[in-house]
Amino acid sequence: MDLHFGDSKPTDDERAAVDALLGPPESSWEGADRSAADLRWARGGRAARDRRDLLLPGLHALNDRIGWISDGALDYLCRRLTVPPAEAYGVATFYAMFSVRPRPATVLHVCTDLACAAAGAADLCAGLESRPVPGVHVERGPCLGLCERAPAALAIKAGDPVRTAVSAPATVRDAVLAATAPDSAPEEPPAALAVPQAGHPGLILLGRIGVVDPASLDDYRAHGGYTALRRAFELGPAGVIREVTDSGLVGRGGAAFPTGRKWQATAAQPDRPHYLVCNADESEPGTFKDRVIMEGDPYALVEAMTIAAYATGALRGYLYLRGEYPRSLARMEHALAQARTRGLLGEDVLGQGWSFDIEIRRGAGAYICGEETALFNSIEGYRGEPRAKPPFPVEKGLFGKPTVENNVETLVNVLPILTLGAPAYAAIGTAKSTGPKLFCVSGSVVRPGIYELPFGATLGELLDLAGVRDGLRAVLLGGAAGGFVRPDERDIPLTFEGTREAGTTLGSGVVMAFDDTVPLPRLLLRIAEFFRDESCGQCVPCRVGTVRQEEALHRIAERTGAAAAGDIALLREVGRAMRDASICGLGQTAWNAVESAIDRLGAYE
């Protein structure tokens, strides 16, 4: 049965929220009062459908203003965009941050993922739920990207404007204060506190964090900002791609695909226009490096995106930003506005006769949108489900056009490549893994945060910098999609090839340490719950496999950690099926951490 426009009407606030984004409706076909002219011809059609990509911003506008999305509000948004209500309902219910059922205007999101679980998130949730606060809805949820300050909570109070407050490390009292009086909540600490090495000489990617004012474009330029862009204009697009290729830079999101090859393939496509997409939807539990860069050095990302667009022939870029990052959003909006004002974005960038601009699109709580084609669908106004490949994004990506997609860390690496030169950059790290790498360290360590090390440093060296607490039992590399290693495997080189040889993965750079106070079976169950929740459900191996994996781990947990041979065999069979047959990386890696815990740590012996 399809959903049709119903009799529900939007409230004045809901109508105002949509009209603030789309402008007032021009005819009754878009929801205005009927006029005589509307009886003679229809308006909308293709012109309205071409705005389908505004569906996600429209849902955000409603959710921000009201706190949830009613039938009347959804119908009105659908009329404005000529989107079938059934499709819009499917999009609205795809994202965890939206609700199509009434709820209080204030939602308190409490992270229950790995780092926060180890830091007492269960007690925090129990404390909040035992003393309900009128007008506040407490919601247990996945990682908020605040792992260095676990446990964490994010309060979102709907209104005009929407207000947010972070409590981390959170107590019941502080979380309630953030939810009830977000304007009075303590201010978030500066991004530099998430960088234990801040201010140390020799830092390449993190060198400006804690040194420059993240709001000041002048301060950024005084510390070397926009030197790389000027160098790019001297080299020309082909020269920039050659430098990036010669540097050996590979993607830092986990796939490790050569960046220069991706840029070259996009630039060579005759189909126009080309698009650039920056994937800042880091949702892997334990990952927060992109957040720290955007909060502490936002202009670096703007400059790096501009260089990438120049090299690949893109005239428009999209920054797809996690919905759980309100401070990153504010910092990036400010940086973009300043760059436009100063001629660094928009028409005629730096007087070079070339135009480029960046638009921010907010995610809404969907881990799967970290997959590049799912991200494209999300921007276009569809459910964030991965696409089959080929065709690859360099041929048909966003809006069916050639698209280059990179994450934040990959892009900011382009700046030192152009300022130092490809040979000097390639001399950092190892022959196969060049340059510096950012590592997100959290869990049972004294100094959690973002660390910058050259590729080739060992796991032990990184843990020594962070200061491991007594009783270390396991280290998780790569986050929920990664693998566990033993405490005695300190000599594993932190390179893509080194971790592969050791039978694990580097992933996006997550390093989570767990001591013997953390129950490993419960940790594995939380990983299974995470993948079950985050599966988009498009393909059977992942949709069914993540559920079967969680069910088996629940049975093991109910036996207080003792595993029957049948459950282990089932886990292995399901894991192989997901790895071999899932359409995207989520299903293909959903079994990794559980498998490594069984084989490497003897988790259920």
matplotlib code that plots the C-alpha trace (Angstrom):
import matplotlib.pyplot as plt

x = [0.0, 1.4, 1.2, -0.7, -1.1, -3.5, -5.7, -3.2, -2.2, 1.1, 1.2, 2.3, 5.7, 6.1, 5.2, 7.6, 10.4, 10.0, 9.5, 12.6, 14.5, 12.6, 11.1, 7.3, 5.2, 4.4, 1.1, -1.4, 0.5, 3.2, 0.9, -0.2, -3.8, -5.5, -5.8, -7.6, -4.4, -3.8, -6.9, -5.5, -2.1, 0.0, 3.3, 6.2, 7.0, 10.6, 11.7, 10.5, 11.8, 15.2, 15.2, 14.8, 18.2, 16.7, 14.6, 17.2, 17.8, 14.0, 13.7, 16.4, 14.6, 11.4, 13.3, 15.3, 12.3, 9.7, 11.7, 9.9, 8.2, 4.5, 2.3, 1.2, 4.7, 6.0, 3.1, 3.8, 7.5, 6.6, 4.2, 6.9, 9.4, 7.0, 8.3, 6.0, 5.1, 6.0, 9.5, 9.9, 8.6, 11.2, 13.9, 12.7, 12.6, 16.0, 17.9, 18.2, 18.1, 14.7, 11.4, 8.0, 6.3, 5.6, 8.4, 9.5, 11.3, 14.5, 16.3, 19.3, 21.4, 23.6, 26.4, 26.5, 29.2, 32.6, 34.6, 31.6, 30.4, 33.8, 33.7, 30.3, 27.6, 25.3, 25.3, 24.8, 21.8, 20.3, 20.8, 19.0, 16.2, 15.6, 14.9, 12.9, 13.0, 9.7, 10.1, 13.3, 13.5, 16.6, 17.8, 20.6, 22.5, 25.7, 29.1, 29.0, 32.6, 33.6, 35.6, 38.4, 35.9, 33.8, 31.0, 29.3, 25.9, 24.5, 21.4, 19.4, 16.6, 14.3, 13.3, 14.1, 17.0, 17.8, 20.1, 22.6, 24.9, 27.5, 28.2, 31.5, 32.6, 29.0, 27.5, 23.8, 23.7, 25.7, 23.7, 20.4, 21.7, 22.7, 19.2, 17.2, 19.4, 21.7, 22.7, 23.9, 25.8, 29.6, 31.3, 33.0, 36.8, 39.0, 39.8, 43.5, 42.6, 41.9, 45.4, 47.9, 50.8, 49.4, 52.1, 54.9, 57.3, 57.3, 53.6, 52.4, 48.6, 48.0, 50.6, 48.1, 45.6, 46.0, 48.3, 45.9, 42.5, 40.2, 37.8, 40.5, 41.3, 44.1, 45.7, 45.4, 47.2, 49.8, 50.7, 51.1, 47.5, 46.7, 50.3, 49.3, 46.5, 48.8, 51.3, 48.4, 47.6, 51.3, 51.4, 48.0, 45.5, 47.7, 50.7, 48.7, 47.5, 51.1, 52.4, 49.6, 50.3, 54.1, 53.6, 52.0, 49.0, 46.3, 42.8, 42.8, 39.3, 40.3, 40.2, 43.7, 42.9, 45.6, 44.3, 46.2, 44.6, 41.1, 41.7, 43.1, 40.3, 37.7, 39.6, 39.8, 36.0, 34.5, 31.0, 30.3, 29.9, 32.3, 31.6, 33.8, 32.4, 34.2, 33.1, 33.0, 30.4, 32.9, 30.7, 33.0, 33.0, 36.2, 36.8, 37.0, 39.9, 37.8, 35.9, 39.1, 40.4, 37.2, 36.9, 40.6, 41.7, 38.6, 40.3, 42.7, 39.8, 38.4, 41.7, 42.3, 38.8, 39.5, 42.7, 41.0, 38.3, 40.8, 42.7, 39.7, 37.7, 34.9, 33.0, 30.9, 31.8, 29.7, 30.8, 28.8, 29.0, 27.8, 24.6, 26.1, 28.8, 27.2, 30.4, 32.1, 29.0, 29.3, 33.1, 32.8, 29.9, 32.0, 35.1, 33.1, 31.5, 34.9, 36.5, 33.7, 34.0, 37.8, 37.6, 38.9, 35.6, 32.9, 33.5, 37.1, 39.0, 42.2, 41.7, 42.5, 39.4, 38.1, 35.0, 34.3, 32.0, 31.2, 27.8, 27.4, 25.0, 24.2, 23.9, 21.3, 22.6, 23.3, 26.7, 26.1, 26.3, 30.1, 30.1, 30.6, 27.6, 25.3, 26.5, 25.6, 22.1, 21.7, 22.7, 20.3, 17.4, 17.1, 17.6, 21.3, 21.7, 24.9, 24.8, 26.1, 29.5, 30.4, 29.8, 32.3, 31.9, 34.7, 32.4, 28.9, 28.7, 26.8, 23.8, 25.1, 28.2, 31.9, 32.7, 35.8, 35.1, 37.7, 37.5, 38.8, 42.2, 43.0, 42.2, 44.3, 47.3, 47.3, 48.4, 51.9, 52.3, 52.2, 54.1, 56.9, 56.9, 56.0, 59.5, 59.8, 56.3, 57.0, 60.1, 57.9, 56.6, 57.4, 57.7, 54.1, 52.5, 53.8, 53.2, 51.9, 48.9, 46.4, 45.3, 42.3, 43.3, 40.7, 39.6, 41.9, 44.7, 45.8, 46.0, 43.2, 43.1, 44.4, 48.0, 50.1, 52.8, 54.6, 53.5, 55.8, 55.6, 54.6, 51.5, 53.7, 55.1, 51.6, 50.4, 53.4, 52.6, 49.0, 50.0, 48.3, 46.6, 47.3, 45.6, 45.5, 43.6, 43.0, 43.5, 40.9, 42.4, 40.1, 37.0, 33.9, 34.8, 38.4, 40.0, 41.3, 45.0, 46.7, 48.5, 51.8, 51.5, 53.2, 55.5, 52.8, 53.8, 51.1, 51.0, 48.4, 50.7, 52.0, 48.6, 47.6, 50.6, 49.7, 46.2, 44.4, 43.5, 44.5, 41.1, 40.7, 43.2, 41.1, 43.1, 40.9, 42.5, 40.5, 41.6, 40.5, 37.6, 35.7, 33.7, 34.8, 31.6, 29.5, 31.8, 31.4, 27.6, 27.6, 29.5, 26.9, 24.1, 25.8, 25.9, 22.4, 21.1, 23.2, 22.6, 20.5, 18.8, 19.2, 21.0, 20.0, 23.5, 23.9, 20.2, 19.8, 23.4, 23.8, 20.6, 21.8, 25.2, 23.6, 21.3, 24.2, 26.1, 23.1, 22.8, 26.5, 26.1, 23.1, 25.4, 27.7, 30.2, 30.4, 30.0, 28.5, 30.3, 27.1, 27.1, 30.7, 30.1, 27.1, 29.0, 31.7, 29.2, 27.2, 30.4, 31.7, 28.4, 28.3, 32.0, 31.5, 28.1, 27.3, 27.0, 29.2, 31.8, 29.4, 28.3, 31.7, 33.4, 30.6, 32.2, 35.8, 36.0, 34.1, 36.2, 39.4, 38.3, 37.5, 40.7, 43.2, 41.9, 40.1, 37.1, 34.8, 37.1]
y = [0.0, 3.4, 6.5, 9.5, 13.1, 13.0, 15.5, 16.5, 20.1, 21.6, 24.0, 27.6, 26.7, 23.7, 25.7, 28.5, 26.0, 24.6, 28.1, 29.4, 26.8, 26.8, 30.2, 30.9, 28.6, 30.2, 28.3, 26.0, 23.2, 23.8, 24.4, 28.0, 29.2, 28.4, 31.2, 31.5, 31.0, 27.7, 26.3, 26.9, 25.3, 23.1, 24.3, 22.3, 19.2, 18.8, 22.1, 21.0, 17.4, 18.9, 20.1, 16.6, 17.0, 19.5, 16.8, 16.0, 19.7, 20.0, 17.2, 18.8, 22.1, 20.5, 18.4, 21.4, 23.6, 21.1, 18.2, 15.6, 15.4, 15.2, 13.8, 17.3, 18.7, 15.8, 16.2, 19.9, 19.3, 16.7, 19.1, 21.7, 19.3, 17.1, 14.0, 11.1, 10.9, 7.2, 7.9, 10.8, 8.7, 6.1, 8.7, 10.3, 6.9, 5.9, 8.3, 7.8, 11.5, 12.0, 10.9, 10.6, 10.1, 12.8, 13.3, 16.2, 19.1, 18.2, 14.9, 13.8, 11.4, 9.3, 7.3, 3.6, 2.5, 1.0, 3.8, 5.2, 1.7, 1.0, 4.4, 3.8, 4.7, 2.0, 3.6, 7.1, 5.9, 4.1, 7.3, 9.4, 7.0, 6.6, 10.3, 11.4, 15.1, 16.6, 17.6, 15.6, 12.4, 10.3, 8.2, 5.6, 5.8, 5.1, 6.8, 10.6, 11.1, 12.3, 9.2, 11.1, 12.4, 9.4, 8.9, 11.5, 13.0, 15.4, 17.5, 18.9, 21.4, 22.1, 25.7, 28.7, 28.5, 25.0, 24.8, 22.1, 21.3, 18.6, 16.9, 15.0, 13.4, 13.3, 12.9, 12.6, 16.2, 17.7, 15.8, 17.0, 20.6, 20.3, 19.1, 21.6, 24.7, 24.3, 28.0, 27.6, 24.4, 24.6, 25.5, 22.7, 22.6, 23.8, 21.2, 21.4, 19.4, 16.4, 16.6, 15.6, 16.6, 20.1, 22.7, 20.1, 21.0, 18.6, 18.1, 18.3, 17.7, 18.9, 21.7, 24.6, 23.1, 24.9, 27.5, 29.4, 30.8, 28.5, 31.4, 33.7, 33.5, 36.0, 33.8, 30.8, 32.6, 33.9, 30.3, 29.1, 29.0, 29.2, 28.7, 25.3, 26.7, 29.3, 26.5, 24.5, 27.4, 27.6, 23.8, 23.6, 20.8, 18.1, 19.2, 19.0, 15.4, 14.5, 15.7, 13.8, 10.7, 10.9, 11.4, 8.0, 9.4, 6.8, 7.2, 7.6, 6.3, 2.6, 1.6, 2.9, 3.6, 5.8, 9.3, 10.5, 7.7, 8.6, 12.3, 11.5, 9.2, 11.9, 14.7, 12.6, 12.1, 14.1, 14.2, 17.5, 18.8, 17.2, 17.1, 17.0, 15.4, 15.5, 12.7, 14.1, 11.6, 9.7, 7.3, 4.4, 3.9, 5.3, 7.8, 11.5, 12.9, 14.6, 16.4, 17.7, 19.0, 20.8, 22.3, 23.2, 24.0, 24.5, 26.6, 23.8, 21.7, 24.6, 25.1, 21.4, 21.0, 23.9, 22.3, 19.0, 20.7, 22.6, 19.5, 17.4, 20.1, 20.4, 23.7, 22.6, 20.7, 19.2, 18.7, 15.9, 16.5, 14.3, 15.5, 14.8, 17.5, 20.9, 22.7, 21.4, 22.6, 26.1, 26.3, 25.1, 27.5, 30.4, 29.4, 29.1, 32.5, 34.1, 32.4, 33.7, 37.2, 37.2, 35.9, 32.4, 30.7, 31.6, 33.5, 34.1, 32.4, 34.3, 36.2, 33.1, 33.1, 29.9, 29.5, 27.0, 26.9, 24.5, 23.5, 21.8, 18.9, 17.4, 13.8, 12.6, 9.5, 6.7, 4.9, 3.4, 6.9, 6.7, 4.5, 6.8, 5.8, 5.7, 9.2, 10.3, 8.9, 10.7, 14.0, 13.4, 13.0, 9.2, 6.6, 6.2, 2.8, 1.8, 1.4, -1.5, -0.9, -0.5, 2.1, 3.7, 7.2, 8.6, 7.8, 8.2, 9.5, 12.3, 13.2, 10.7, 12.8, 12.1, 12.6, 12.5, 11.6, 11.8, 12.1, 15.0, 13.5, 12.5, 16.0, 17.9, 15.7, 17.4, 20.7, 19.4, 17.5, 20.8, 22.9, 20.3, 18.7, 15.1, 13.7, 15.1, 14.0, 10.5, 10.3, 10.3, 6.9, 3.7, 2.9, 1.6, 3.8, 7.3, 10.4, 11.1, 9.3, 10.4, 7.8, 8.1, 6.6, 6.0, 3.6, 2.5, 5.0, 8.0, 10.5, 9.8, 11.9, 12.3, 11.4, 12.2, 9.7, 8.8, 5.5, 2.7, 3.6, 0.5, 0.0, -0.1, 3.3, 4.8, 3.2, 4.4, 8.0, 7.6, 5.9, 2.5, 1.7, -1.5, -4.7, -4.2, -7.1, -6.2, -3.5, -2.9, -1.6, 0.0, 0.4, -1.9, -2.9, -3.7, -6.4, -7.1, -7.8, -9.0, -6.7, -8.5, -7.6, -4.3, -4.6, -4.5, -1.7, 0.8, 0.7, -0.7, -3.5, -4.2, -4.6, -6.9, -9.1, -9.3, -10.5, -7.3, -3.9, -0.3, 1.0, 4.7, 4.8, 3.8, 2.4, 1.4, -0.1, -2.2, -3.4, -6.4, -4.5, -4.4, -7.6, -8.7, -10.7, -7.7, -5.6, -8.0, -8.0, -4.2, -4.4, -6.9, -4.6, -1.7, -3.5, -4.8, -1.3, 0.3, -2.2, -0.5, -3.8, -3.6, -7.0, -10.3, -11.4, -8.2, -7.7, -11.3, -12.0, -9.1, -10.3, -13.9, -12.8, -10.7, -13.6, -16.0, -13.5, -12.9, -16.7, -16.7, -13.7, -15.4, -18.3, -15.8, -15.9, -19.7, -20.5, -23.7, -25.2, -24.8, -21.0, -20.6, -22.6, -20.5, -17.3, -18.4, -19.5, -16.3, -14.3, -15.9, -15.3, -11.6, -11.2, -12.9, -11.7, -8.3, -5.4, -3.0, -2.8, -2.7, -6.3, -7.4, -6.3, -6.9, -10.2, -9.0, -7.9, -10.9, -13.3, -11.7, -11.9, -15.6, -16.5, -14.1, -13.5, -16.8, -14.7, -17.6, -20.2]
z = [0.0, -0.9, 1.2, -0.2, 0.8, 3.7, 5.4, 8.0, 7.9, 9.0, 11.9, 11.4, 12.9, 10.6, 7.6, 8.6, 9.1, 5.5, 4.0, 5.6, 3.6, 0.3, 0.3, 0.2, -2.0, -5.4, -6.0, -4.5, -6.2, -3.6, -0.7, -1.0, -1.1, -4.4, -6.9, -10.2, -12.1, -10.5, -12.1, -15.6, -15.3, -13.0, -11.6, -10.2, -12.2, -13.3, -11.7, -8.3, -8.7, -9.4, -5.8, -4.5, -2.8, -0.5, 1.2, 3.8, 4.7, 4.9, 7.3, 9.4, 9.3, 10.7, 13.3, 14.5, 14.8, 16.3, 17.6, 15.4, 12.0, 11.9, 9.0, 8.2, 8.1, 6.0, 3.6, 3.2, 2.6, 0.0, -1.8, -1.9, -3.5, -5.5, -3.6, -3.1, 0.6, 0.7, -0.4, 2.0, 4.9, 4.0, 4.1, 7.4, 9.1, 7.8, 10.1, 13.9, 14.7, 13.2, 14.7, 13.0, 16.3, 18.9, 21.4, 23.7, 22.1, 24.0, 23.2, 25.3, 23.2, 25.5, 23.8, 24.7, 22.3, 23.1, 24.8, 26.6, 27.6, 29.2, 31.0, 32.7, 30.1, 31.5, 35.0, 33.4, 31.4, 34.5, 36.5, 33.9, 33.4, 37.1, 37.5, 34.4, 33.6, 32.2, 28.6, 28.1, 26.1, 26.9, 24.0, 24.1, 20.9, 19.0, 19.2, 19.4, 18.4, 21.9, 22.8, 24.5, 27.0, 27.6, 28.7, 26.5, 26.1, 23.5, 24.2, 21.3, 22.2, 19.3, 18.5, 16.5, 16.7, 17.8, 20.8, 21.6, 24.5, 25.1, 28.4, 28.4, 30.5, 31.6, 35.0, 35.6, 37.0, 34.1, 31.5, 33.0, 33.0, 29.3, 28.5, 30.5, 30.2, 27.2, 27.2, 30.8, 30.3, 30.7, 27.4, 25.5, 26.0, 23.1, 20.5, 21.5, 24.7, 22.4, 21.1, 23.8, 21.4, 20.8, 20.3, 19.9, 17.0, 14.1, 13.9, 10.3, 10.3, 13.8, 13.9, 14.0, 16.5, 19.8, 18.1, 15.8, 16.6, 14.6, 13.9, 12.5, 8.8, 9.3, 12.0, 9.7, 6.8, 9.2, 10.0, 6.4, 5.4, 1.6, 0.7, -0.7, -2.8, -4.4, -5.1, -6.7, -9.1, -10.1, -10.9, -12.7, -12.3, -13.9, -11.8, -8.6, -9.4, -10.3, -6.9, -5.1, -7.0, -6.5, -2.8, -2.4, -0.5, 0.0, 1.5, 5.3, 5.8, 5.8, 2.1, 1.4, -2.3, -4.0, -3.9, -7.1, -9.1, -7.9, -8.8, -12.2, -13.1, -12.1, -13.9, -17.1, -17.4, -20.3, -18.7, -16.8, -14.2, -11.8, -8.1, -5.0, -1.8, 1.5, 3.8, 7.3, 8.5, 10.7, 12.6, 13.4, 17.1, 18.5, 15.6, 16.3, 14.3, 11.7, 14.4, 16.0, 12.7, 11.8, 15.3, 15.6, 12.1, 9.9, 7.2, 6.4, 5.3, 3.2, 1.5, 0.9, -0.6, -2.9, -4.1, -4.7, -6.7, -8.8, -9.6, -10.6, -12.4, -9.9, -9.6, -6.6, -3.4, -0.7, 2.9, 4.4, 8.1, 11.0, 12.5, 16.0, 15.5, 16.3, 17.1, 13.9, 12.0, 13.5, 12.9, 9.3, 8.5, 9.8, 7.9, 4.6, 5.1, 5.8, 2.8, 0.5, 1.9, 1.3, -2.3, -1.4, -2.4, -4.9, -8.1, -9.3, -6.5, -5.7, -9.0, -11.0, -13.1, -11.6, -9.5, -6.7, -3.7, -0.9, 0.6, 3.9, 4.1, 7.6, 8.2, 10.6, 12.4, 9.9, 10.0, 6.5, 5.0, 5.6, 2.5, -0.4, -2.6, 0.3, 1.1, -2.5, -2.1, 1.1, -0.4, -3.4, -1.0, -1.0, 1.6, 2.4, 0.9, -1.0, -4.8, -6.7, -8.3, -11.2, -12.3, -9.9, -8.5, -10.7, -13.6, -12.2, -8.6, -7.1, -9.4, -11.8, -12.6, -12.1, -8.4, -6.2, -2.6, 0.2, 4.0, 6.0, 7.0, 3.4, 2.1, 4.7, 3.8, 0.4, 2.1, 3.2, 0.0, -1.9, 0.6, 1.3, -2.1, -3.1, -2.4, 1.0, 1.9, 0.6, 2.7, 5.8, 6.9, 4.9, 1.2, 1.0, 3.6, 3.2, 5.3, 8.8, 10.2, 12.8, 15.5, 17.7, 21.1, 23.8, 26.4, 29.3, 28.7, 30.8, 27.9, 25.3, 22.2, 18.7, 18.0, 14.9, 14.1, 10.9, 9.4, 10.7, 14.4, 16.4, 18.4, 21.6, 20.8, 20.4, 23.6, 25.5, 24.4, 25.6, 28.9, 29.3, 32.6, 34.5, 33.5, 29.8, 28.3, 24.6, 22.0, 19.3, 16.0, 13.4, 15.5, 15.4, 11.9, 12.9, 15.0, 18.4, 19.2, 22.3, 24.8, 23.9, 20.2, 20.8, 17.8, 15.2, 12.8, 12.3, 8.5, 6.1, 5.1, 8.6, 10.1, 7.2, 7.8, 11.5, 10.5, 11.6, 10.1, 10.6, 9.4, 9.9, 12.8, 15.8, 18.8, 21.8, 24.9, 27.3, 30.7, 32.7, 34.3, 30.9, 30.3, 26.8, 26.0, 26.7, 24.5, 21.6, 22.1, 21.9, 18.6, 17.2, 18.4, 16.6, 13.3, 13.6, 14.2, 11.5, 8.7, 6.0, 5.3, 1.5, 1.1, 2.8, 4.0, 6.1, 7.0, 8.3, 9.3, 11.7, 13.5, 13.7, 15.0, 17.7, 18.7, 19.1, 21.2, 23.4, 24.0, 25.0, 27.3, 29.0, 29.8, 31.4, 28.6, 28.0, 24.3, 23.0, 20.0, 17.9, 18.6, 17.6, 14.4, 13.6, 14.2, 11.8, 9.1, 9.3, 9.4, 6.2, 4.4, 5.4, 4.3, 0.9, -0.1, 1.4, -1.0, 1.0, 3.7, 6.6, 6.2, 4.9, 8.2, 10.7, 11.8, 12.0, 15.7, 17.0, 14.9, 16.2, 19.8, 19.4, 17.6, 19.1, 22.6, 23.3, 24.3, 25.0, 26.3]

ax = plt.figure().add_subplot(projection="3d")
ax.plot(x, y, z, "-o")
ax.set_aspect("equal")
plt.show()
